[in-house]
């Protein structure tokens, strides 16, 4: 299974989500590979400052041929997570074509939701070649103890992809863990932030199982 965390808009926290999801799945005993497909190399930089023993592998593949090269690499792993590049369409297209499921992180504001049109269009284009690719949105960086506004929820109705029930809040713990080359799954496995990641990981399992059964 290959899951891409992809968004054309920058600053939505996709690398943080990708790393923490990889850690959550690795904690379950899966052999996980995280592919840094972003030329900025944020996941690789995270890996380089890590002193603890790795719990999942990280490789850099910011290539427009990713969809052709990744299957051979993925064969050695139970799960692959792609941290995609924003604003580079040729890299995004290749990453999407490599995926079984595309997770689209979006911050809870109508402006951020409206900005998703580009990634949605790219996914729709890829589905012309691979109709089995599925996708869904996840609210990321939600301000704690606040409700998601009705106009934000309504804004998602314009897109064919579902909004997943799991949400991830904006938490200092994510940044503090990342600064050490770690994840909240490792630094605070019983924290609310970690449980939000576990819930998202379980939600994705259900979504990808539905995809496999379709």
C-alpha positions as CSV (number, residue, x, y, z in Angstrom):
1,X,0.0,0.0,0.0
2,X,1.3,3.4,-0.9
3,X,-0.2,6.5,0.7
4,X,0.7,10.0,-0.4
5,X,0.4,13.1,1.8
6,X,0.0,15.6,-1.0
7,X,-1.1,19.2,-1.3
8,X,-0.1,21.9,-3.8
9,X,-0.5,24.6,-1.1
10,X,2.6,24.9,1.1
11,X,2.5,25.3,4.9
12,X,-0.3,22.8,5.6
13,X,1.8,20.5,7.7
14,X,2.1,17.6,5.3
15,X,5.6,16.6,6.4
16,X,4.6,16.5,10.0
17,X,1.6,14.3,9.2
18,X,3.6,12.0,7.0
19,X,6.3,11.5,9.6
20,X,3.9,10.9,12.4
21,X,1.7,8.6,10.4
22,X,4.8,6.6,9.4
23,X,5.8,6.3,13.1
24,X,2.2,5.2,14.1
25,X,2.3,2.4,11.5
26,X,5.8,1.4,12.4
27,X,4.7,1.2,16.1
28,X,2.2,-1.5,15.0
29,X,5.1,-3.6,13.6
30,X,4.8,-2.7,10.0
31,X,7.9,-2.2,7.9
32,X,7.5,1.4,6.7
33,X,9.3,3.5,4.1
34,X,8.8,7.3,4.0
35,X,9.6,8.8,0.6
36,X,10.6,12.4,0.6
37,X,9.4,13.6,-2.8
38,X,9.8,17.3,-2.0
39,X,12.9,19.0,-3.3
40,X,13.1,21.0,0.0
41,X,13.9,17.7,1.6
42,X,12.2,18.4,5.0
43,X,11.8,14.7,5.9
44,X,15.4,14.0,5.0
45,X,16.5,16.9,7.2
46,X,14.4,15.5,10.0
47,X,16.1,12.2,9.6
48,X,19.6,13.7,9.6
49,X,19.1,15.3,13.0
50,X,17.8,12.1,14.6
51,X,20.1,10.4,17.1
52,X,17.7,7.6,18.1
53,X,17.6,4.4,16.1
54,X,15.3,4.8,13.1
55,X,11.9,3.1,13.4
56,X,11.2,3.5,9.6
57,X,13.3,4.2,6.6
58,X,13.5,7.6,4.8
59,X,14.7,8.1,1.2
60,X,14.7,11.1,-1.1
61,X,13.0,10.7,-4.5
62,X,11.9,14.1,-5.7
63,X,11.6,12.8,-9.3
64,X,9.0,13.1,-12.1
65,X,9.6,9.4,-12.7
66,X,8.7,8.4,-9.1
67,X,5.6,6.4,-10.2
68,X,7.8,4.3,-12.4
69,X,10.7,3.8,-9.9
70,X,8.8,3.4,-6.7
71,X,7.1,0.0,-7.2
72,X,10.4,-1.9,-7.2
73,X,11.5,-0.1,-4.0
74,X,8.1,-0.5,-2.3
75,X,8.1,-4.3,-2.8
76,X,10.4,-4.6,0.3
77,X,8.0,-2.7,2.6
78,X,4.5,-3.3,4.1
79,X,3.6,0.4,3.7
80,X,5.0,3.4,1.8
81,X,4.2,7.0,2.7
82,X,5.1,9.7,0.2
83,X,5.7,13.3,1.5
84,X,4.9,15.2,-1.7
85,X,6.1,18.5,-3.1
86,X,3.9,21.6,-3.2
87,X,3.6,23.9,-6.2
88,X,5.6,21.6,-8.6
89,X,3.0,20.0,-10.9
90,X,5.2,17.4,-12.6
91,X,6.4,16.0,-9.2
92,X,2.8,16.0,-7.9
93,X,1.5,14.2,-10.9
94,X,4.1,11.5,-10.6
95,X,3.5,11.1,-6.8
96,X,-0.2,10.8,-7.3
97,X,0.2,8.1,-10.0
98,X,2.4,6.2,-7.5
99,X,-0.3,6.2,-4.8
100,X,-3.1,3.9,-3.9
101,X,-4.5,6.6,-1.6
102,X,-3.9,10.4,-1.5
103,X,-4.4,12.1,1.8
104,X,-4.9,15.9,1.3
105,X,-4.2,17.9,4.5
106,X,-6.0,21.2,4.7
107,X,-6.2,23.9,7.3
108,X,-9.7,24.8,8.6
109,X,-10.4,28.0,6.7
110,X,-12.5,28.5,3.6
111,X,-9.5,30.1,1.8
112,X,-7.4,27.0,2.4
113,X,-10.2,24.7,1.2
114,X,-10.7,26.7,-2.0
115,X,-7.0,26.4,-2.7
116,X,-7.4,22.6,-2.9
117,X,-8.8,22.9,-6.4
118,X,-5.4,22.4,-8.0
119,X,-4.5,19.2,-6.2
120,X,-8.1,17.9,-6.8
121,X,-7.7,18.5,-10.5
122,X,-4.4,16.7,-10.6
123,X,-5.9,13.7,-8.8
124,X,-8.8,13.7,-11.2
125,X,-6.4,13.7,-14.2
126,X,-4.4,10.8,-12.7
127,X,-7.6,8.9,-12.2
128,X,-8.1,8.9,-16.0
129,X,-5.1,6.6,-16.1
130,X,-5.6,4.9,-12.8
131,X,-9.2,4.9,-11.7
132,X,-8.4,2.9,-8.6
133,X,-6.6,5.9,-6.9
134,X,-8.7,7.1,-4.0
135,X,-8.3,10.3,-2.0
136,X,-9.6,12.2,1.0
137,X,-9.2,15.4,3.0
138,X,-8.0,15.7,6.6
139,X,-8.3,18.8,8.7
140,X,-4.8,19.6,10.0
141,X,-3.5,22.3,12.3
142,X,-7.0,22.9,13.8
143,X,-6.9,25.3,16.7
144,X,-7.6,23.3,19.9
145,X,-11.0,23.5,21.6
146,X,-12.6,25.3,18.6
147,X,-15.4,24.0,16.4
148,X,-14.8,23.8,12.6
149,X,-17.0,26.5,11.2
150,X,-20.0,25.5,9.1
151,X,-18.8,27.5,6.1
152,X,-15.6,25.5,6.1
153,X,-17.5,22.2,6.1
154,X,-19.7,23.5,3.3
155,X,-16.7,24.5,1.2
156,X,-15.7,20.8,1.0
157,X,-18.9,20.0,-0.8
158,X,-17.5,21.3,-4.1
159,X,-15.0,18.4,-4.3
160,X,-15.6,14.7,-5.1
161,X,-13.3,13.5,-2.4
162,X,-14.6,12.9,1.2
163,X,-13.6,14.8,4.3
164,X,-12.3,12.2,6.8
165,X,-13.7,12.2,10.3
166,X,-10.3,12.4,12.0
167,X,-8.8,15.9,12.7
168,X,-5.3,16.9,13.8
169,X,-4.9,20.0,16.1
170,X,-2.1,22.5,16.0
171,X,0.2,21.4,18.8
172,X,3.6,22.6,20.0
173,X,4.5,18.9,20.7
174,X,4.7,18.1,17.0
175,X,7.4,20.9,16.4
176,X,9.3,20.0,19.6
177,X,9.5,16.3,18.6
178,X,10.5,17.2,15.0
179,X,13.4,19.4,16.3
180,X,14.9,16.2,17.7
181,X,14.3,14.0,14.7
182,X,11.4,12.4,16.5
183,X,7.7,12.1,16.4
184,X,5.0,12.6,19.1
185,X,4.4,8.8,18.7
186,X,7.9,8.5,20.3
187,X,8.1,11.5,22.6
188,X,4.6,11.4,24.0
189,X,2.8,8.2,22.9
190,X,-0.1,8.7,25.3
191,X,-0.7,12.3,24.5
192,X,-3.8,13.8,22.8
193,X,-1.6,14.6,19.7
194,X,-0.5,11.0,19.4
195,X,-4.0,9.7,19.8
196,X,-5.1,12.1,17.0
197,X,-2.5,10.5,14.8
198,X,-3.5,6.9,15.8
199,X,-7.1,7.8,14.9
200,X,-6.1,9.1,11.5
201,X,-4.0,6.0,10.9
202,X,-7.0,3.8,11.7
203,X,-9.3,6.0,9.5
204,X,-6.9,5.5,6.6
205,X,-6.8,1.8,7.2
206,X,-10.6,1.7,6.8
207,X,-10.4,4.0,3.7
208,X,-7.7,1.9,2.0
209,X,-9.5,-1.4,2.9
210,X,-12.6,-0.1,1.3
211,X,-10.5,0.8,-1.8
212,X,-9.1,-2.7,-1.9
213,X,-12.5,-4.2,-1.7
214,X,-14.0,-2.0,-4.4
